[in-house]
Amino acid sequence: MSNLTILAILAAAAVLAYLVGRYRSVQVSNGNTIPTHSRPSYHGAYLAIWTVIPALLLLTVWTAADNPVFEYFTAQQLPAAYHEQSDAQQSLTMNVVESIAEGLPHLTPREDEILRKARYGFVTNDTAREVLSENGVILGSAPEPYVIQAAIYLADLRATARLVLPAVCFLLAAGCFFWAYRNIAPALRARTYVERTMTAGLFAASTVAVLTTVGIVLSVLFETIHFFQLVPPQDYFFGTVWDPRFSAAGSGGSEGQFGLLPLLWGTMYISLVALLVAVPVGLFAAIYMSEYAGPKVRTIAKPLLEILAGIPTIVYGFFALVTFGPFMRDAGAAVGLDISASSVLTAGIVMGVMIIPFVSSLSDDIINAVPNSLREGSYGLGATQSETIKRVILPAALPGIVGAILLAASRAIGETMIVVLAAGIAANLTLNPFEQVTTITVKIVSQLTGDLEFNSPQTLVAFALGLTLFVITLGLNIYALYIVRKYREQYE
């Protein structure tokens, strides 16, 4: 039985327990629920919580722990020669075991018998491989008998778990149901239990984002530390050449130059051009839609602007590559400028168009949220509409506008596909907006493309680049928070 089926049955059990709990509350109070501590709905929720939550916790722990536990016991079935192998060889062997174990449930009884005979040497390994390949398990070589034996052991463990887990979950749910059912009484503080459970659930939900952020930072940080053990930090932070050549096997992987400055400059340069396009256009569009446009124009213009945010970035990239890049090149040639089809200007303008909705839509909502009393007070003092917008509305909406610009900047810094297709992959330190550059995100993708091991600077540098992007984004957030607080101190 799958976990999804178990969850569906537990959800149905929760609904049934809720109804039974309400009925039990009315029954034990002889129909008079006024003197009881909690309403019948709380008794129903109390019974539903005790029926489902323990079983859900068991299911969660079991699901998280079964694969590591099963793999550990399976590894104990392998001979001593396996444990003497390197970590990479052990991982490869376990991958073969996993592949075979996943294909076993799809075998016919005869094929299963052939495979089980192969582990004792009664059938050749080539025959076993043919049986597996017919069922979608592709192996590079004939599996050893001990590998087949371990795979059968792993498949049997999983088959047993699929039978035991539902039984244990349902037995636990039933036991908790009857225990909670007997506790329902007029004096039971069911409301207190339910509210505490809801508070704990809300607290757990609120910590998900924090724990996720901590986990991401720690996972990237440890690999970054490993990278700096192989490459000096000064060569990374102050290097002006990006040339991470992948070395030949056995050479140690120490070749290459990992200068961050060309990538950092390309990221900031393209983002700056994009913001120079998006911020004025988006802010002016927001001011027009909120202060000047009529209701009919606004209902049409705002959705049309927001459509830009729904276009996939790969479409923007193709547009820049096929249409806008050649147009810029031809336009530059017409006035005597040497503009590359893939350049900072091309990528920046197209990216700026993409992030216009992030500025316009959010700024429009923030400006509309400014109280009308501020507008009326300004008009009452004799200010014109433009003066009111400039001296009253925009200062009042400044925190939200700063947030919108920050969101647009973060979106521009993290963009990849437009840069690949519109700016190229050349890491250059140049002030010329008509030349090619690249960004940090592009190089993260290129360094992690392919079947690689994370034990060389060429792959570990991707984590250092990711941590660099995180620090940049964090710095933008801190700076925006500083601006907002400084503004609020002045106006409050």
Number of C-alpha atoms within 10 A of each C-alpha: 13 10 14 9 11 19 16 11 14 21 15 13 19 23 17 15 25 23 18 17 25 20 16 20 26 18 15 14 17 10 10 12 16 10 10 17 17 19 18 23 17 22 34 26 24 28 32 28 23 23 30 26 16 15 24 17 12 15 19 12 11 14 13 11 11 14 12 11 12 17 17 12 14 21 20 13 17 16 12 10 7 17 13 10 12 10 11 10 13 15 12 12 18 20 12 20 25 18 17 27 23 17 19 19 14 13 16 12 10 9 17 18 11 18 27 18 17 23 22 13 13 11 15 18 19 14 15 23 23 14 19 22 14 12 17 13 17 15 14 7 9 13 21 16 20 18 23 24 22 25 25 23 18 25 22 15 16 17 13 11 16 14 12 12 19 20 14 14 20 18 13 18 24 17 14 20 23 13 14 19 22 10 14 22 19 23 12 16 17 24 18 14 16 20 14 12 15 13 12 12 12 11 11 12 11 11 12 11 11 11 12 11 12 12 12 12 14 13 13 19 16 12 20 21 15 18 24 17 11 14 18 11 15 11 15 21 14 13 15 18 19 19 13 18 14 16 14 9 7 6 9 11 18 15 16 16 18 25 21 24 20 23 27 21 20 26 24 16 22 28 27 18 21 28 26 14 20 28 24 14 17 27 23 16 24 26 19 15 23 20 16 13 15 11 11 8 11 16 12 10 14 18 12 12 19 17 11 17 15 10 11 11 19 14 12 23 24 16 16 26 22 14 12 21 26 17 16 22 19 17 14 16 13 10 8 9 13 15 24 22 28 26 25 31 25 33 33 27 21 24 28 26 20 27 25 26 30 25 29 29 20 20 29 26 16 22 23 17 14 15 11 11 9 14 16 13 13 19 14 10 8 11 16 12 14 11 13 18 18 12 13 17 24 18 15 21 18 18 19 20 24 17 20 24 24 20 19 23 24 18 16 25 24 17 18 20 19 26 32 22 23 32 30 21 18 17 24 19 18 15 11 12 18 21 21 26 29 29 30 26 21 20 21 19 12 12 18 17 10 8 6 11 11 15 14 19 28 24 22 23 26 24 23 24 21 18 20 17 19 15 12 15 19 13 12 16 16 12 13 17 15 12 14 17 12 11 15 14 8 7 8 5
